């Protein structure tokens, strides 16, 4: 994810464009508040990228932005793991019998592009749109040989992220 952030930042950071790197456990509400407060005369174009538990954080951030009437143009995720809302339940992501398997994408997200693997744990939960009329969740793309540890290095994930960001310029 650091490499993806670097490439996005190099290509797109400007006085009116922020490319921010946030940790997987970042406070989604604080980030949404910062984005909302820094907007200028028109609403910002927001794209979010996430991996593993950071995928859940990206969805949480999208929801917090929706609470502020802001849309997310693209949500691009690789092996997004559903994270229990309480830390005491996080262990569940590593055990198949207990893993929570669904991540609901809020209706303020326009489109979701995502990848998943089935070679190791943890692994992606299923992504569903809360409102399919508002959010297009593209079919998951499978990484046939990748393990979870390397899903953030997928070339297709990086290429798609960079392509979608370039379309916004």
N, C-alpha and C positions, 0 to 999 in steps of 0.2 A: 504494500500500500504506500510505502514511502516513495518508491520509484514512480508509481502512478501519480501521487501528489506532485512530485518534482516535475514530471513531464507536463501535467496540466498547468502547474504554476508557470513553468517556463513559456508555455505556449499562450497562456491567456491572462495572467495577472496584469493588471493595469490600474490606473487611478480609480476607475469606476467598476473594476472587477476584482473580487476577492476570491482567492483559492486557498481554503483553510484546511489544515490537517487537524483532525480531532481524534482522540483516543477512543477505543471501543466502549469505554465506560463514561464518556463525556456526558455532561448534564444537557440533555436534549432541550429542556425548557429554557435554560440559560442561553444556549446557542440560538434558539428561535427568537428569543427576546432581542439578542444582539443583532440578528439579521433584520428583524422588524424595525428596530430603532435606527439602523444605518441606512434604511431605504431612502431614496430621494423622491422626486415628484412622481415617479411611476414605480409600481411594484417590481421587485427584483426578479430576474430569471434565475431560478434555483435548480441545480442538479445535485444529486447526492449519490455518493459511491460508498459501498460498504462490503466488508468481508467478515465472515464468521459472526461473533457476537456484535461486531460493528455493523453488520447488516440489520440486526434488530435495533441498534441505536439509530441507524439511518431512518428506519420506519418510524421510530419514536419521534425523531426530529421532524419528519414529514407531518406527523400528527400534530405536533406542537406548532408547526408553521400554519397548518390548517386552522388551528384555534385562533390564529391571528389573521385569518382570511388571506393567507399567502399560498400560492400554488407551487408545486414541484413539477418541473417539466419532465425530467428523467430521474428515475431511481435505478441505479445500476449496481447489482449485487452479485457476489460470488460466494457460494456456499453459506448463505445466511442462516445462522443457527438461532432458533427460538430460545430466548433467554427468559427464564422465570423472573417475574418482577421482584422477587425477594432473593437476596444472595444465598440464603440457606437452601434454596431450591436449585441452584445452578448445577449441582452435580448431576441432575437429571439429564442434561444434554449429552452425557457420556455413556448412558446405559439405554440400549434399545427399548427395553420394556417400559421405561419411564419417560423417554424423550417426548417432549411436547412437539407436535409435528406441524403446526399451522401458524403462519404469520399473516395477519390481516393487514392489507395495505389500505390506508385511508383514502377517501374519495377526492382529496385535493391533489393527488398524484396523477399525472397524465398517462405515463407509460413506465413499465417496469421491464428491464432486460436482466436476465439472471442465468447463472450457471450453478450446477450442483455435481456432486460426486457420491459414489456409493462404495468407496474402497476403504474408508476408515471412519472412526468416530472422533469428534462429533461430525455431524453432517447436516445439510440443509433441511429445514422444514419445508412444507408446502406453502407456496405463496398464493393468496387469494385476494381478490379485490372486494372490499366491503361494498362497493357499488360498481358493478361491471359496466354500467353506462357511462361512468366518469373515468374509470381507470382501465387501461389496457395492460394486462399482465401477459407478456409474451410467454410462449411455451419455454420451459427450462431447457437450456442446452447442457448436455451431459459431457463431463470431462472423464472419458473412459478410463484413463490410466492414472490420473492425478489423485493424490491423497489430500485430505483437508489442509494439512500443513502448507501445501504449495498452491492452493487455489487462488491466492492473491497474485500469483505470478503468471497466471494463464495469459498467453499472448492475445487470445480472442477477447478476453475481458478488458485488457489494456487497450487494444485496438478499437473496440466498440466504444469504450469510455472516451477516448480521444476523438473519435469520429463524431460522436453525439455532441461533445463540447464544441467542436469546430463548426457544427451546423448552427450554433447559436450566435456566432460572430456576425 
